[in-house]
Amino acid sequence: MDYPGSFMSETAIKADENSGLKLFELSKIYSDHEFNCRMDKVVPTDVIDLAKSIADKGLLSPIILRPCGEKDGDPDNFDYVIVAGHRRFQAYRLNNHPVIPAMVRQNESQETYKSLNLVENIKRKQLNLLEEAKAIEDFYNSGRSREWIAKELGVSMGWVQVRCMILELEPEVQNELAAGILTTSHVRKLYSIKDREQQLSVALRIKEARQRGDVSTSTVDSIIDKDKKPKATTKKRRSVHEIEKMMEHLHQIFGMYGLTGRALAWSAGHIANYEFYQDIKDEAREQGISYDIPDLDV
């Protein structure tokens, strides 16, 4: 079959036609970049090298489609939606080629389609650490266990653990992961720092060290050791972790927590407003002080 205007070589076209797969019209395929686990929208100019390779040899791995109309929000003027292969699809557009080899999956859950998309990208190593973390965020937030995620994606528990740690880091720290400044080793060390300001400070120090060309483990460890221990004279808003440590410290010294300990527990979010006001009332009664609990929103 002739394809006027196509930049694909005769070898590439024959490879596609002899692949044993059905060729689908690009004009009938919807590329939903928000579904793709890559954080940035894939545009033709992002896939120039891939397009050149495909134009020379053809497509080595078919894209995966699902029928359009299966899910709420699907557009009306397309027949299929891309599940995996957004970059390959854009490469064919750049090559001005009208058809692409593809496989069709249907009647699967959105969760399964997302898994297929992520597994393909993981295998091709096309995602940065933050993109991988964001890709499993829906699974994690929906209550799926780390064991389930690991099995579903065919990765190790350690892989999942690091990506879950990333989701709990400060957004500024996550940005450095997206830029490729920080590694999985850095993630584990930064996650151990519960104070957010210190976490960001350490991340920036690591970034500066890497920009100087100093990426040794000892340098990173010395940065963390220096910043991890809070200065005794520092006045700042405390993290829940710091509040809990102070509660434990008071308990070790005085035994029962008392009203001060309950105040710390309230600050850490462990007890409700009404409970703490009831504690205040009990303490006031013991000291002979008249006290009424104020009106509270239930």
Order of alpha helices (4+ residues) and beta strands (2+ residues): alpha-beta-beta-alpha-beta-beta-alpha-beta-alpha-alpha-alpha-alpha-alpha-alpha-alpha-alpha-alpha-alpha-alpha
